[in-house]
Amino acid sequence: MRVTRDMIDPELRRAGSVAKLLFRPNAGFFRLAQRLGRRMDGRNIAGLDCDERRIDSSEAGEKVRVRIYRPPAPRTDGPLPGVLFLHGGGYAMGSPEAFASSFEQLIRTRDCVVVAPGYRKSVEAPYPAAVDDCYATLLWMKKNAAELGVRDDQLIVVGGSAGGGLTAAVTLMARDRGEVRVAHQMPLYPMIDDRMTTESMRDNDAPLWSARHNRVAWDLYLGGLSGDAVPKYAAPARESDYTGLPPTTTFVGTLDPFRDETLEYVERLRAAGVPVEHRVYEGCYHGFDILQPDSKPGRAANAFFCEQFSAAVDATAG
């Protein structure tokens, strides 16, 4: 899908042009972005209580840096919903601190405790490092629920892009292994299919994230795995059975290379009897809600996100 300027929502065009110039589709750029991104490590968010821990990963000897965000003055008594937030960045780059606005959104919408792991990136360690770190964090949340002040039966997993892919993968792991129950998942425009055969992915040259970015990112993440050797916990679109997964919320833009794999995921979840709420935003490329949150489509997507998170908290509170 070739993307021309006139296909893009007018409010998103300028930021998209800048992103297209700066965000290069090669491994060298991803490595540089990851190195620069580390400068944000440890930054706190004004107005939120912030804490940091080092926990054991699923892989022996590895530690995961975990950021914990809480409302300074909760409006409700007792344990709060626990949110496992998995940041995006093509599995190759990024940090929890870069998604401060999302943490603020969640906590402002409903009192909750957000736990965000700085999982290992593919430029340092390919699959299964990232998903192992994220699943270990989910287990740690359950084990330490009382200390964290969260309900171990109200754990919600949230993430966008590669974080959406990790959300889907961790939720699959939780279902299959039976060690912890995910109450709701929110994989937003998730990166879940390494095969890259959908119409929206084919030759997509949209701003911020294109088919070329995606190919580089998958090659880094899979570390030589290909074809039938790619496991479902690396690329959740390869799973054949979605029964037993928790209620799901997602959204995607019409110009996003992940549009079709997101919509196929929605339909397959519904066919398996999983309740799903989703939206599709016209003229929007990947990550528009973060790049241009004050645009009309950005405001609409973020309002949907907050409304659905609030609904998920209510639905899982019983």
C-alpha positions as MATLAB code, in Angstrom:
seq = 'MRVTRDMIDPELRRAGSVAKLLFRPNAGFFRLAQRLGRRMDGRNIAGLDCDERRIDSSEAGEKVRVRIYRPPAPRTDGPLPGVLFLHGGGYAMGSPEAFASSFEQLIRTRDCVVVAPGYRKSVEAPYPAAVDDCYATLLWMKKNAAELGVRDDQLIVVGGSAGGGLTAAVTLMARDRGEVRVAHQMPLYPMIDDRMTTESMRDNDAPLWSARHNRVAWDLYLGGLSGDAVPKYAAPARESDYTGLPPTTTFVGTLDPFRDETLEYVERLRAAGVPVEHRVYEGCYHGFDILQPDSKPGRAANAFFCEQFSAAVDATAG';
ca = [
       0.000    0.000    0.000;
       1.681    3.164   -1.195;
       0.778    6.165    0.955;
       0.528    9.605   -0.633;
       0.330   12.902    1.258;
      -3.317   13.459    0.328;
      -4.265   10.130    1.970;
      -3.021   11.400    5.356;
      -5.305   13.345    7.693;
      -4.410   17.048    7.226;
      -3.586   17.478   10.914;
      -1.046   14.654   10.742;
       0.801   15.595    7.557;
       3.488   17.930    8.883;
       4.522   15.702   11.796;
       4.463   12.729    9.449;
       6.813   14.428    7.000;
       9.279   15.201    9.785;
       9.076   11.643   11.128;
       9.702   10.238    7.665;
      12.892   12.272    7.356;
      14.237   11.444   10.808;
      13.151    7.877   11.481;
      15.412    5.744    9.296;
      14.600    2.097    8.385;
      17.901    0.451    9.220;
      19.489   -1.445   12.092;
      22.102    1.257   12.667;
      19.401    3.828   13.371;
      17.614    1.440   15.739;
      20.850    0.859   17.675;
      21.548    4.579   17.878;
      17.975    5.306   19.003;
      18.286    2.680   21.736;
      21.577    4.125   22.998;
      20.178    7.653   23.063;
      16.962    6.466   24.674;
      18.876    5.147   27.687;
      19.471    8.760   28.712;
      15.843    8.836   29.867;
      16.300    5.910   32.257;
      15.299    6.772   35.787;
      13.423    9.985   35.020;
      10.406   10.470   37.240;
       7.019   11.882   36.249;
       5.815   14.981   38.049;
       2.570   14.282   39.889;
       3.048   10.528   40.144;
       4.779    8.379   42.714;
       7.613    6.575   40.945;
       9.705    3.629   42.048;
      12.180    1.271   40.389;
      13.061   -2.363   41.051;
      15.309   -5.007   39.571;
      13.561   -8.354   39.297;
      14.558  -11.789   38.041;
      13.758  -12.571   34.420;
      12.458  -15.932   33.257;
      16.000  -16.478   31.964;
      18.364  -17.521   34.747;
      20.774  -14.799   35.809;
      19.066  -11.973   33.940;
      17.540   -8.976   35.695;
      14.718   -6.749   34.456;
      14.573   -3.036   35.283;
      10.979   -2.338   36.268;
       9.398    1.102   36.715;
       6.367    1.435   39.006;
       3.959    4.386   38.862;
       1.189    5.107   41.365;
      -1.326    7.886   41.979;
      -0.009   10.093   44.815;
      -3.455   10.288   46.426;
      -5.714    7.418   45.319;
      -9.385    8.285   45.122;
     -10.391    4.755   46.121;
      -9.558    2.557   49.094;
      -8.071   -0.902   48.980;
      -6.019   -2.682   46.294;
      -5.997   -1.093   42.837;
      -6.021   -2.587   39.345;
      -2.526   -3.552   38.220;
      -1.462   -2.528   34.714;
       1.464   -4.239   33.008;
       2.513   -1.630   30.438;
       4.757   -2.877   27.609;
       6.312   -0.043   25.622;
       6.739    0.051   21.864;
       9.820    0.497   19.688;
       9.889   -2.341   17.168;
      11.268   -4.732   19.819;
      14.580   -2.955   19.180;
      14.452    0.337   21.095;
      12.537    2.415   23.612;
      12.130    2.660   27.374;
       9.266    2.918   29.861;
      10.115    6.562   30.598;
       9.376    7.550   26.986;
       5.708    6.667   27.531;
       5.049    8.914   30.512;
       1.974   10.446   28.889;
       0.367    7.002   28.625;
       0.973    6.281   32.309;
      -0.546    9.633   33.233;
      -3.562    8.898   31.022;
      -4.179    5.555   32.686;
      -3.777    6.790   36.255;
      -5.803    9.935   35.591;
      -8.601    7.822   34.103;
      -8.780    5.337   36.985;
      -6.678    4.768   40.071;
      -4.244    2.005   39.189;
      -0.645    0.911   39.616;
       1.336    0.848   36.368;
       4.277   -1.559   36.178;
       6.488   -0.994   33.128;
       9.489   -3.257   32.447;
      12.534   -2.052   30.550;
      12.724   -5.385   28.760;
      15.772   -6.413   26.751;
      15.791   -5.134   23.161;
      16.541   -7.122   20.039;
      19.657   -5.046   19.243;
      21.129   -6.621   22.394;
      19.286   -9.950   22.689;
      16.771  -11.399   20.186;
      13.631  -13.437   20.915;
      12.752  -14.737   23.483;
      14.525  -12.164   25.703;
      11.845   -9.463   25.527;
       8.826  -11.700   26.043;
      10.609  -13.629   28.809;
      11.252  -10.349   30.650;
       7.657   -9.195   30.200;
       6.107  -12.476   31.309;
       8.423  -12.583   34.326;
       7.188   -9.106   35.243;
       3.584  -10.275   35.059;
       4.343  -13.207   37.375;
       6.183  -10.848   39.728;
       3.125   -8.584   39.831;
       0.939  -11.495   40.873;
       3.392  -12.760   43.491;
       3.931   -9.283   44.969;
       0.374   -7.973   44.565;
      -0.030   -7.155   48.268;
       3.210   -5.165   48.382;
       2.335   -3.342   45.160;
      -1.180   -2.603   46.387;
      -2.873   -4.301   43.438;
      -5.456   -7.038   43.025;
      -3.919  -10.201   41.629;
      -7.246  -10.978   39.892;
      -7.374   -7.583   38.157;
      -4.210   -7.531   36.074;
      -4.554   -5.693   32.753;
      -1.878   -5.832   30.026;
      -1.438   -2.778   27.784;
       0.958   -1.919   24.961;
       1.206   -0.400   21.507;
       3.076   -1.521   18.385;
       5.814   -3.951   19.500;
       4.391   -3.441   22.993;
       1.078   -4.575   21.517;
       2.791   -7.651   20.124;
       4.283   -8.369   23.535;
       0.854   -7.801   25.106;
      -0.652  -10.438   22.826;
       2.273  -12.824   23.413;
       2.302  -12.477   27.206;
      -1.463  -12.980   27.300;
      -1.096  -16.159   25.221;
       1.600  -17.383   27.609;
      -0.616  -16.668   30.610;
      -3.487  -18.641   29.075;
      -1.291  -21.576   28.060;
       0.746  -21.895   31.253;
      -2.052  -21.244   33.732;
       0.233  -19.477   36.249;
      -1.504  -16.105   36.180;
      -4.776  -14.766   34.817;
      -4.936  -11.667   32.621;
      -8.265   -9.900   33.180;
      -8.151   -7.712   30.038;
      -5.663   -6.964   27.272;
      -5.178   -3.811   25.205;
      -2.769   -4.552   22.310;
      -2.945   -1.312   20.297;
      -1.988   -1.525   16.584;
       0.051   -4.614   17.521;
       3.141   -5.919   15.724;
       2.160   -9.593   15.612;
       2.867  -11.058   12.150;
       6.407  -11.515   10.829;
       5.158  -12.837    7.474;
       4.276   -9.338    6.209;
       1.868  -10.577    3.526;
      -1.179   -8.366    4.153;
      -2.283   -5.682    1.712;
      -1.756   -2.874    4.222;
       1.823   -4.031    4.854;
       2.891   -4.688    1.288;
       5.149   -1.791    0.105;
       3.729    0.476    2.811;
       5.791    3.676    2.933;
       3.747    5.629    5.490;
       5.471    7.952    7.995;
       7.040    6.762   11.248;
       6.755    3.012   10.560;
       6.822    1.470    7.095;
       7.232   -2.005    5.628;
      10.995   -1.385    5.450;
      11.173   -0.502    9.160;
       9.132   -3.585    9.909;
      11.350   -5.980    7.975;
      14.479   -4.733    9.722;
      12.789   -4.938   13.115;
      11.505   -8.488   12.631;
      14.893   -9.694   11.367;
      16.559   -8.285   14.482;
      13.940   -9.708   16.833;
      13.769  -13.207   15.349;
      17.556  -13.572   15.225;
      17.583  -16.023   12.319;
      14.279  -17.784   12.991;
      12.054  -17.996    9.916;
       9.128  -19.852    8.416;
       7.525  -22.532   10.565;
      10.337  -22.151   13.109;
       8.857  -18.824   14.267;
       6.914  -19.521   17.486;
       3.535  -18.034   18.340;
       5.025  -16.249   21.350;
       7.263  -14.322   18.926;
       4.524  -13.620   16.377;
       1.077  -14.158   17.961;
      -0.663  -14.057   14.557;
       0.763  -17.546   14.072;
      -1.436  -18.922   16.874;
      -4.293  -21.053   15.547;
      -6.472  -21.090   18.677;
      -7.555  -17.887   20.444;
     -10.125  -19.486   22.748;
      -9.843  -18.614   26.410;
      -8.151  -15.256   25.890;
      -9.404  -12.262   27.903;
     -11.610   -9.429   26.598;
      -9.608   -7.236   24.252;
      -9.441   -3.597   23.170;
      -7.476   -2.281   20.199;
      -7.410    0.422   17.536;
      -5.436    1.147   14.368;
      -5.191    3.725   11.561;
      -6.172    3.018    7.965;
      -2.623    3.824    6.753;
      -0.836    1.780    9.398;
       1.072   -1.196    7.976;
      -0.433   -3.166   10.892;
      -4.023   -2.353    9.865;
      -4.861   -5.684    8.290;
      -3.093   -7.896   10.833;
      -4.871   -5.968   13.601;
      -8.276   -6.455   11.971;
      -7.575  -10.138   11.285;
      -6.622  -10.530   14.948;
      -9.914   -8.898   15.965;
     -11.960  -11.207   13.764;
     -10.151  -14.334   14.917;
     -10.634  -13.369   18.560;
     -14.348  -12.822   17.960;
     -14.629  -16.146   16.139;
     -13.150  -17.763   19.262;
     -15.805  -16.118   21.432;
     -13.572  -13.395   22.880;
     -15.284  -10.006   23.434;
     -13.467   -7.293   21.453;
     -13.864   -3.516   21.147;
     -11.942   -1.828   18.356;
     -11.799    1.334   16.252;
     -10.223    2.210   12.901;
      -9.123    5.824   12.309;
      -9.232    7.198    8.775;
      -6.101    8.795    7.326;
      -3.913    7.833   10.276;
      -0.448    6.296   10.153;
       1.311    4.279   12.838;
       1.575    5.874   16.273;
      -0.499    8.936   15.346;
      -2.050    9.037   18.810;
       1.378    9.516   20.405;
       3.005   11.658   17.713;
       0.034   14.048   17.430;
      -2.149   13.587   20.534;
      -3.765   17.033   20.150;
      -5.004   16.364   16.614;
      -8.669   15.466   16.143;
      -7.921   11.778   15.431;
      -5.337   11.711   18.239;
      -7.880   13.044   20.724;
     -10.490   10.564   19.493;
      -8.127    7.586   19.808;
      -6.938    8.600   23.261;
     -10.521    9.161   24.428;
     -11.428    5.668   23.197;
      -8.386    4.251   24.976;
      -9.353    5.902   28.271;
     -13.034    4.972   27.961;
     -12.168    1.348   27.270;
      -9.653    1.198   30.098;
     -12.268    2.569   32.494;
     -14.791    0.011   31.223;
     -12.256   -2.795   31.627;
     -11.594   -1.764   35.240;
     -15.335   -1.806   35.959;
     -15.865   -5.140   34.202;
     -13.043   -6.843   36.109;
     -13.850   -5.373   39.531;
     -16.362   -8.031   40.565;
];
